[in-house]
């Protein structure tokens, strides 16, 4: 029996559904759990009929619950086959999938979810389960497409950073991910700033390259030195470029094993710009995307 004084291990949660690609997602989540030496918790949601429904509704509900339970058991077996000896559990969430996963994120180490969520959409549009979980969970969320679950050709972790506290929290997570994988860390910064046109539209404008070479590079060199002692084995490559932030990160994601971005839960113009960048990479990145929830830093 587990001692009451020992805190429970924070699991890796795999949010799964029916359909193609979810077996690959479970295998990916099992490997992530093994990498972190954490238990894997497989969660599947189904919605109960409204109270007062007909007898046939109740029978359909029981049938759906049974089929869902069998699905979770199948994925549990699959995870154990992928990583023998892995601690695996499962759960049926009654109700909306996104709400259930977001609620459980407070006690999780990581959530792994497919690109389509349970909405059946191929490109993770706003309103889908995957988008809601990625932007509201209290723990990091890795969003993957089925084709992204295999081993990547380059052992690289990519992180998009800015000169704010929120980005530096994502940088900390990226260092941990690179250290876990024995991977190189590519730190990518886009040397653009935010401007507002006379009409009030938000635009991006390039900053003076001389300022980039001095102030911004010095800032990142300092931040990387601060993390070197904690992660001495991580090889780091700093890239500062004049380009669209989303395009630059998507380009850097090609062949990488993970792309890390912050969720930037802030207000105002900065939130609009940075949130749009995270959305763009979630739509189009070539590798799994880890979305890191960050503390408000206005």
One Martini backbone bead per residue (centre of mass of N, CA, C, O) as a GRO file, in nm:
protein
  298
    1UNK     BB    1   0.098   0.035   0.021
    2UNK     BB    2   0.068   0.361  -0.002
    3UNK     BB    3   0.185   0.620   0.140
    4UNK     BB    4   0.038   0.907   0.274
    5UNK     BB    5   0.316   1.083   0.254
    6UNK     BB    6   0.315   1.016  -0.046
    7UNK     BB    7   0.304   1.155  -0.332
    8UNK     BB    8   0.158   1.135  -0.612
    9UNK     BB    9   0.203   1.061  -0.927
   10UNK     BB   10   0.234   1.235  -1.211
   11UNK     BB   11   0.081   1.187  -1.496
   12UNK     BB   12   0.032   1.068  -1.813
   13UNK     BB   13  -0.204   1.191  -2.045
   14UNK     BB   14  -0.422   1.019  -2.272
   15UNK     BB   15  -0.624   1.148  -2.521
   16UNK     BB   16  -0.881   0.948  -2.650
   17UNK     BB   17  -1.009   0.786  -2.949
   18UNK     BB   18  -1.146   0.712  -3.222
   19UNK     BB   19  -0.965   0.605  -3.483
   20UNK     BB   20  -0.719   0.705  -3.659
   21UNK     BB   21  -0.398   0.721  -3.473
   22UNK     BB   22  -0.440   0.632  -3.162
   23UNK     BB   23  -0.231   0.412  -3.137
   24UNK     BB   24   0.012   0.594  -3.187
   25UNK     BB   25  -0.044   0.784  -2.951
   26UNK     BB   26  -0.011   0.575  -2.726
   27UNK     BB   27   0.280   0.503  -2.788
   28UNK     BB   28   0.390   0.785  -2.746
   29UNK     BB   29   0.294   0.817  -2.449
   30UNK     BB   30   0.452   0.575  -2.339
   31UNK     BB   31   0.733   0.692  -2.403
   32UNK     BB   32   0.699   0.947  -2.232
   33UNK     BB   33   0.659   0.803  -1.962
   34UNK     BB   34   0.930   0.650  -1.963
   35UNK     BB   35   1.114   0.902  -1.982
   36UNK     BB   36   0.980   1.015  -1.691
   37UNK     BB   37   0.883   0.798  -1.492
   38UNK     BB   38   0.566   0.758  -1.550
   39UNK     BB   39   0.250   0.722  -1.550
   40UNK     BB   40  -0.022   0.600  -1.746
   41UNK     BB   41  -0.321   0.782  -1.856
   42UNK     BB   42  -0.623   0.672  -1.996
   43UNK     BB   43  -0.856   0.887  -2.175
   44UNK     BB   44  -1.221   0.869  -2.219
   45UNK     BB   45  -1.499   1.022  -2.376
   46UNK     BB   46  -1.855   1.034  -2.282
   47UNK     BB   47  -2.196   1.104  -2.336
   48UNK     BB   48  -2.474   1.144  -2.165
   49UNK     BB   49  -2.787   1.143  -2.139
   50UNK     BB   50  -3.046   1.303  -2.062
   51UNK     BB   51  -3.257   1.335  -1.832
   52UNK     BB   52  -3.555   1.158  -1.918
   53UNK     BB   53  -3.517   0.949  -2.105
   54UNK     BB   54  -3.539   0.688  -2.275
   55UNK     BB   55  -3.487   0.353  -2.277
   56UNK     BB   56  -3.308   0.357  -2.529
   57UNK     BB   57  -3.104   0.562  -2.421
   58UNK     BB   58  -3.002   0.388  -2.186
   59UNK     BB   59  -2.904   0.153  -2.360
   60UNK     BB   60  -2.705   0.319  -2.527
   61UNK     BB   61  -2.534   0.408  -2.286
   62UNK     BB   62  -2.442   0.127  -2.193
   63UNK     BB   63  -2.313   0.051  -2.462
   64UNK     BB   64  -2.110   0.288  -2.474
   65UNK     BB   65  -1.965   0.226  -2.208
   66UNK     BB   66  -1.865  -0.055  -2.287
   67UNK     BB   67  -1.707   0.027  -2.544
   68UNK     BB   68  -1.523   0.231  -2.400
   69UNK     BB   69  -1.394   0.035  -2.202
   70UNK     BB   70  -1.268  -0.147  -2.423
   71UNK     BB   71  -1.093   0.071  -2.548
   72UNK     BB   72  -0.916   0.130  -2.302
   73UNK     BB   73  -0.810  -0.159  -2.267
   74UNK     BB   74  -0.669  -0.172  -2.538
   75UNK     BB   75  -0.471   0.067  -2.483
   76UNK     BB   76  -0.338  -0.052  -2.238
   77UNK     BB   77  -0.213  -0.297  -2.381
   78UNK     BB   78  -0.053  -0.135  -2.589
   79UNK     BB   79   0.131   0.016  -2.387
   80UNK     BB   80   0.261  -0.244  -2.263
   81UNK     BB   81   0.385  -0.336  -2.532
   82UNK     BB   82   0.563  -0.086  -2.580
   83UNK     BB   83   0.611  -0.079  -2.242
   84UNK     BB   84   0.739  -0.281  -2.045
   85UNK     BB   85   0.629  -0.214  -1.707
   86UNK     BB   86   0.426  -0.009  -1.734
   87UNK     BB   87   0.222   0.215  -1.576
   88UNK     BB   88  -0.132   0.149  -1.629
   89UNK     BB   89  -0.428   0.343  -1.686
   90UNK     BB   90  -0.793   0.406  -1.672
   91UNK     BB   91  -1.064   0.626  -1.812
   92UNK     BB   92  -1.393   0.747  -1.786
   93UNK     BB   93  -1.542   1.033  -1.928
   94UNK     BB   94  -1.814   1.219  -1.833
   95UNK     BB   95  -1.851   1.416  -2.101
   96UNK     BB   96  -1.654   1.656  -2.190
   97UNK     BB   97  -1.337   1.624  -2.292
   98UNK     BB   98  -1.203   1.898  -2.235
   99UNK     BB   99  -1.302   1.941  -1.945
  100UNK     BB  100  -1.180   1.681  -1.828
  101UNK     BB  101  -0.880   1.737  -1.899
  102UNK     BB  102  -0.849   2.011  -1.764
  103UNK     BB  103  -0.913   1.915  -1.478
  104UNK     BB  104  -0.667   1.695  -1.477
  105UNK     BB  105  -0.415   1.890  -1.525
  106UNK     BB  106  -0.346   1.970  -1.225
  107UNK     BB  107  -0.231   1.644  -1.183
  108UNK     BB  108  -0.033   1.664  -1.427
  109UNK     BB  109   0.252   1.641  -1.632
  110UNK     BB  110   0.097   1.544  -1.904
  111UNK     BB  111  -0.057   1.597  -2.228
  112UNK     BB  112  -0.182   1.375  -2.481
  113UNK     BB  113  -0.292   1.477  -2.812
  114UNK     BB  114  -0.466   1.499  -3.081
  115UNK     BB  115  -0.526   1.701  -3.354
  116UNK     BB  116  -0.854   1.634  -3.361
  117UNK     BB  117  -0.964   1.507  -3.140
  118UNK     BB  118  -1.332   1.479  -3.130
  119UNK     BB  119  -1.410   1.658  -3.399
  120UNK     BB  120  -1.279   1.560  -3.689
  121UNK     BB  121  -1.045   1.757  -3.752
  122UNK     BB  122  -0.757   1.815  -3.954
  123UNK     BB  123  -0.673   2.142  -3.830
  124UNK     BB  124  -0.737   2.251  -3.552
  125UNK     BB  125  -0.974   2.424  -3.474
  126UNK     BB  126  -1.155   2.626  -3.330
  127UNK     BB  127  -1.323   2.436  -3.067
  128UNK     BB  128  -1.161   2.208  -3.027
  129UNK     BB  129  -1.033   1.993  -2.811
  130UNK     BB  130  -0.733   2.045  -2.858
  131UNK     BB  131  -0.741   2.353  -2.832
  132UNK     BB  132  -0.860   2.375  -2.547
  133UNK     BB  133  -0.641   2.215  -2.399
  134UNK     BB  134  -0.386   2.374  -2.495
  135UNK     BB  135  -0.509   2.666  -2.373
  136UNK     BB  136  -0.616   2.548  -2.056
  137UNK     BB  137  -0.412   2.392  -1.933
  138UNK     BB  138  -0.192   2.335  -1.640
  139UNK     BB  139  -0.026   2.169  -1.836
  140UNK     BB  140   0.145   2.035  -2.056
  141UNK     BB  141   0.090   2.002  -2.420
  142UNK     BB  142   0.078   1.742  -2.663
  143UNK     BB  143   0.051   1.777  -3.015
  144UNK     BB  144  -0.052   1.520  -3.251
  145UNK     BB  145   0.009   1.344  -3.529
  146UNK     BB  146   0.028   1.036  -3.654
  147UNK     BB  147   0.299   1.099  -3.830
  148UNK     BB  148   0.458   1.208  -3.548
  149UNK     BB  149   0.521   0.933  -3.366
  150UNK     BB  150   0.772   0.883  -3.479
  151UNK     BB  151   1.080   0.889  -3.536
  152UNK     BB  152   1.309   1.133  -3.572
  153UNK     BB  153   1.573   1.235  -3.770
  154UNK     BB  154   1.611   1.459  -3.549
  155UNK     BB  155   1.774   1.540  -3.236
  156UNK     BB  156   1.543   1.789  -3.176
  157UNK     BB  157   1.473   2.092  -2.999
  158UNK     BB  158   1.226   2.346  -3.025
  159UNK     BB  159   1.222   2.706  -2.940
  160UNK     BB  160   1.014   2.980  -2.878
  161UNK     BB  161   1.132   3.320  -2.826
  162UNK     BB  162   1.147   3.590  -2.600
  163UNK     BB  163   1.191   3.890  -2.384
  164UNK     BB  164   1.016   3.723  -2.171
  165UNK     BB  165   0.895   3.541  -1.910
  166UNK     BB  166   0.720   3.343  -2.067
  167UNK     BB  167   0.939   3.233  -2.261
  168UNK     BB  168   1.131   3.132  -2.030
  169UNK     BB  169   0.946   2.902  -1.941
  170UNK     BB  170   0.964   2.748  -2.209
  171UNK     BB  171   1.272   2.716  -2.200
  172UNK     BB  172   1.284   2.534  -1.953
  173UNK     BB  173   1.126   2.300  -2.082
  174UNK     BB  174   1.313   2.256  -2.325
  175UNK     BB  175   1.556   2.169  -2.164
  176UNK     BB  176   1.428   1.920  -2.038
  177UNK     BB  177   1.360   1.776  -2.305
  178UNK     BB  178   1.650   1.762  -2.414
  179UNK     BB  179   1.771   1.608  -2.176
  180UNK     BB  180   1.594   1.353  -2.189
  181UNK     BB  181   1.684   1.298  -2.511
  182UNK     BB  182   1.967   1.399  -2.596
  183UNK     BB  183   1.925   1.685  -2.727
  184UNK     BB  184   1.912   1.941  -2.923
  185UNK     BB  185   1.888   2.303  -2.887
  186UNK     BB  186   1.664   2.526  -3.054
  187UNK     BB  187   1.681   2.874  -3.042
  188UNK     BB  188   1.406   3.089  -3.139
  189UNK     BB  189   1.420   3.426  -3.280
  190UNK     BB  190   1.218   3.702  -3.364
  191UNK     BB  191   1.309   4.025  -3.512
  192UNK     BB  192   1.025   4.148  -3.402
  193UNK     BB  193   0.777   4.394  -3.372
  194UNK     BB  194   0.520   4.593  -3.240
  195UNK     BB  195   0.253   4.755  -3.424
  196UNK     BB  196   0.039   5.046  -3.484
  197UNK     BB  197  -0.177   5.164  -3.682
  198UNK     BB  198  -0.388   5.424  -3.751
  199UNK     BB  199  -0.633   5.200  -3.757
  200UNK     BB  200  -0.535   4.966  -3.527
  201UNK     BB  201  -0.361   4.768  -3.651
  202UNK     BB  202  -0.177   4.477  -3.631
  203UNK     BB  203   0.180   4.466  -3.658
  204UNK     BB  204   0.498   4.387  -3.807
  205UNK     BB  205   0.838   4.495  -3.736
  206UNK     BB  206   1.152   4.554  -3.795
  207UNK     BB  207   1.439   4.572  -3.638
  208UNK     BB  208   1.737   4.674  -3.564
  209UNK     BB  209   2.009   4.482  -3.622
  210UNK     BB  210   2.196   4.610  -3.409
  211UNK     BB  211   2.014   4.542  -3.166
  212UNK     BB  212   2.027   4.240  -3.197
  213UNK     BB  213   2.341   4.202  -3.172
  214UNK     BB  214   2.326   4.317  -2.885
  215UNK     BB  215   2.082   4.307  -2.679
  216UNK     BB  216   1.945   4.031  -2.757
  217UNK     BB  217   2.192   3.847  -2.760
  218UNK     BB  218   2.278   3.910  -2.472
  219UNK     BB  219   2.022   3.811  -2.337
  220UNK     BB  220   2.039   3.511  -2.435
  221UNK     BB  221   2.319   3.444  -2.336
  222UNK     BB  222   2.247   3.481  -2.038
  223UNK     BB  223   2.013   3.271  -2.021
  224UNK     BB  224   2.184   3.025  -2.112
  225UNK     BB  225   2.393   3.035  -1.884
  226UNK     BB  226   2.187   2.986  -1.649
  227UNK     BB  227   2.123   2.678  -1.772
  228UNK     BB  228   2.394   2.520  -1.796
  229UNK     BB  229   2.428   2.398  -1.509
  230UNK     BB  230   2.157   2.222  -1.526
  231UNK     BB  231   2.247   2.158  -1.857
  232UNK     BB  232   2.549   2.052  -1.962
  233UNK     BB  233   2.456   1.841  -2.211
  234UNK     BB  234   2.328   2.074  -2.374
  235UNK     BB  235   2.299   2.159  -2.693
  236UNK     BB  236   2.315   2.498  -2.826
  237UNK     BB  237   2.110   2.688  -3.065
  238UNK     BB  238   2.114   3.021  -3.179
  239UNK     BB  239   1.833   3.193  -3.343
  240UNK     BB  240   1.835   3.502  -3.529
  241UNK     BB  241   1.558   3.648  -3.712
  242UNK     BB  242   1.403   3.789  -4.010
  243UNK     BB  243   1.071   3.690  -3.951
  244UNK     BB  244   0.812   3.512  -3.931
  245UNK     BB  245   0.741   3.341  -3.655
  246UNK     BB  246   0.577   3.103  -3.767
  247UNK     BB  247   0.756   3.031  -4.010
  248UNK     BB  248   1.018   2.982  -3.851
  249UNK     BB  249   0.913   2.747  -3.671
  250UNK     BB  250   0.813   2.557  -3.889
  251UNK     BB  251   1.084   2.526  -4.026
  252UNK     BB  252   1.236   2.417  -3.765
  253UNK     BB  253   1.045   2.153  -3.729
  254UNK     BB  254   1.185   2.003  -3.938
  255UNK     BB  255   1.280   1.691  -3.797
  256UNK     BB  256   1.187   1.722  -3.524
  257UNK     BB  257   1.073   1.609  -3.198
  258UNK     BB  258   1.018   1.915  -3.087
  259UNK     BB  259   0.787   2.187  -3.012
  260UNK     BB  260   0.812   2.489  -2.817
  261UNK     BB  261   0.543   2.672  -2.656
  262UNK     BB  262   0.368   2.935  -2.540
  263UNK     BB  263   0.047   3.044  -2.428
  264UNK     BB  264   0.014   3.336  -2.337
  265UNK     BB  265  -0.175   3.447  -2.077
  266UNK     BB  266  -0.280   3.742  -2.193
  267UNK     BB  267  -0.311   4.082  -2.262
  268UNK     BB  268  -0.362   4.230  -2.547
  269UNK     BB  269  -0.144   4.264  -2.802
  270UNK     BB  270   0.057   4.039  -2.723
  271UNK     BB  271  -0.150   3.813  -2.719
  272UNK     BB  272  -0.230   3.825  -3.013
  273UNK     BB  273   0.041   3.758  -3.140
  274UNK     BB  274   0.137   3.504  -2.978
  275UNK     BB  275  -0.120   3.339  -3.019
  276UNK     BB  276  -0.095   3.322  -3.330
  277UNK     BB  277   0.165   3.161  -3.334
  278UNK     BB  278   0.071   2.911  -3.185
  279UNK     BB  279  -0.156   2.847  -3.384
  280UNK     BB  280   0.018   2.808  -3.636
  281UNK     BB  281   0.191   2.566  -3.530
  282UNK     BB  282  -0.047   2.378  -3.469
  283UNK     BB  283  -0.134   2.360  -3.771
  284UNK     BB  284   0.187   2.329  -3.931
  285UNK     BB  285   0.372   2.156  -3.798
  286UNK     BB  286   0.613   1.876  -3.834
  287UNK     BB  287   0.576   1.837  -3.522
  288UNK     BB  288   0.540   1.810  -3.217
  289UNK     BB  289   0.350   2.017  -2.979
  290UNK     BB  290   0.442   2.213  -2.700
  291UNK     BB  291   0.228   2.352  -2.455
  292UNK     BB  292   0.298   2.616  -2.228
  293UNK     BB  293   0.204   2.721  -1.934
  294UNK     BB  294   0.186   3.060  -1.823
  295UNK     BB  295   0.245   3.325  -1.648
  296UNK     BB  296   0.138   3.614  -1.575
  297UNK     BB  297   0.315   3.919  -1.742
  298UNK     BB  298   0.215   4.244  -1.761
   0.00000   0.00000   0.00000
